[in-house]
Amino acid sequence: MSAEPSLPTPSPAPRFGVWFIGARGSVATTAIAGCAAVTAGLRPPTGMVTETPDFTSCGLPPLSSLVFGGHDTVDCPLPKRAEHLVAGGVLPHGLPSAVHAELVAADREIRPGGPLPGDTDDGSGRHDDELIDVFAADMRDFAHRQGLTGAVVVNVASTEPAPTDGSLPPSSLYAAAALRAGFPYVNFTPSAGLHHPALAGQAATASVPHTGRDGKTGQTLLRSVLGPMFLQRALAVRAWSGTNLLGGGDGAALADPAAAAAKNAGKERVLADTLGTTPEGEVHIDDVPALGDWKTAWDHIAFDGFLGARMVLQTTWQGCDSALAAPLVLDLARLVARARERGLSGPLGELGFYFKDPVGDGPSSLAEQYAELRRFAGRLRDDAGDRGAQR
Ligand SMILES: NC(=O)c1ccc[n+]([C@@H]2O[C@H](COP(=O)([O-])OP(=O)(O)OC[C@H]3O[C@@H](n4cnc5c(N)ncnc54)[C@H](O)[C@@H]3O)[C@@H](O)[C@H]2O)c1
């Protein structure tokens, strides 16, 4: 009796890692819970650009293929963190229990971050290079144990003050670790990350794609639409002033004037780039703990019309910060994972649509940035594509 020919074993579906720096924060927790909720069909993917028709056939990893882990310096378990976000009105009631298993699975993959008290570069604790090694080993270990096809490191940790003394801040240690581990890197915060001068060489010649910085989710998003409008209608902006009220961990971190300065620089740069001049006016950020993750941003724009007629536009943006940021973080992880798969490397300026202070010298207006993003999606889609066009 002849043996039945054995059927080939189907290869398991590829899975991609998303390694969050700041994995227990509001943005990361919302992204992890949200990915599970959308995958289970409990919620629609509202706010995810990569779920719109222009992006469906460019080979992005499906949401169901994403596996989460990361570093954090606090140990509040993710299910508990998600309950806090329900209490703050960020996540819908019942969601943390519906996606409990996914939150627990991600929680198991969170490793202690750093630097911790005692880690210094004066020889008495773990020095920078050791920390980079430890972080890179955690990232590699995650990808290895989970059998991942690839993984992307995404910085969503608390905003740091801009470094002043040449030493590497935590965000740059993690960014260097991502490159050492061979993983693409996304900086969703205004912190230095790969922008640190000591890492400029590595960033320019990286064999993996990287992008940033500082997600564009509210006031700056609006500025990148309104700035070009004033310019294109030949209206003269005299002054553009803004005030933000927010609470949560981000509000607390930005109560530090040095951290707020890092954030505000990006907001003001968008105006200079879209208007061609720097109008009078400043941006202020006030920490109002009672507001939690809900942000109110006011802009007051004084402008001149025909024959010097003086006019004013005022806008009020009331947004839930983590709900605005989380879908963009998932978009970026998918786009950059796919870019890596397609052999792209180095800075990805084409993702300026997502950032206040994008890498490269791409356009600053949202409409032009969206057009650039669509062209980029086309490059991801084209499997028979021109390898010569890839970096
Ligand atoms: N939500 C938005 O709309 C938005 C937009 C742009 C940028 N961002 C940026 O995203 C970041 C996260 O925002 P959030 O609201 O989730 O803040 P959050 O305070 O809730 O979370 C930050 C997390 O980072 C952790 N952390 C701090 N130092 C760390 C370190 N050295 N290593 C590892 N983890 C560390 C904290 O413990 C915390 O869990 C902030 O930098 C914020 O400026 C948010």
The ligand as an ORCA input file, in Angstrom:
! r2SCAN-3c Opt
* xyz 0 1
  N      -1.118     62.266     22.799
  C      -0.769     63.082     21.851
  O      -1.614     63.671     21.165
  C       0.695     63.255     21.567
  C       1.063     63.948     20.426
  C       2.422     64.079     20.176
  C       3.348     63.560     21.015
  N       2.966     62.903     22.130
  C       4.019     62.433     23.035
  O       3.840     61.065     23.358
  C       4.457     60.822     24.612
  C       3.544     59.959     25.488
  O       2.397     60.673     25.862
  P       1.445     60.030     26.969
  O       0.257     60.905     27.040
  O       1.269     58.562     26.698
  O       2.318     60.233     28.276
  P       2.301     59.334     29.622
  O       2.918     60.180     30.667
  O       0.948     58.790     29.866
  O       3.249     58.097     29.282
  C       4.649     58.190     29.208
  C       5.247     56.883     29.723
  O       6.663     56.960     29.537
  C       7.261     56.309     30.654
  N       8.667     56.697     30.769
  C       9.198     57.838     31.279
  N      10.545     57.800     31.236
  C      10.875     56.602     30.696
  C      12.112     55.970     30.397
  N      13.274     56.572     30.641
  N      12.074     54.743     29.869
  C      10.901     54.120     29.594
  N       9.704     54.667     29.854
  C       9.687     55.897     30.398
  C       6.397     56.755     31.830
  O       6.587     55.922     32.943
  C       5.004     56.629     31.224
  O       4.441     55.359     31.425
  C       4.811     62.189     25.208
  O       6.190     62.457     25.012
  C       3.984     63.130     24.369
  O       4.550     64.437     24.306
  C       1.654     62.715     22.424
*
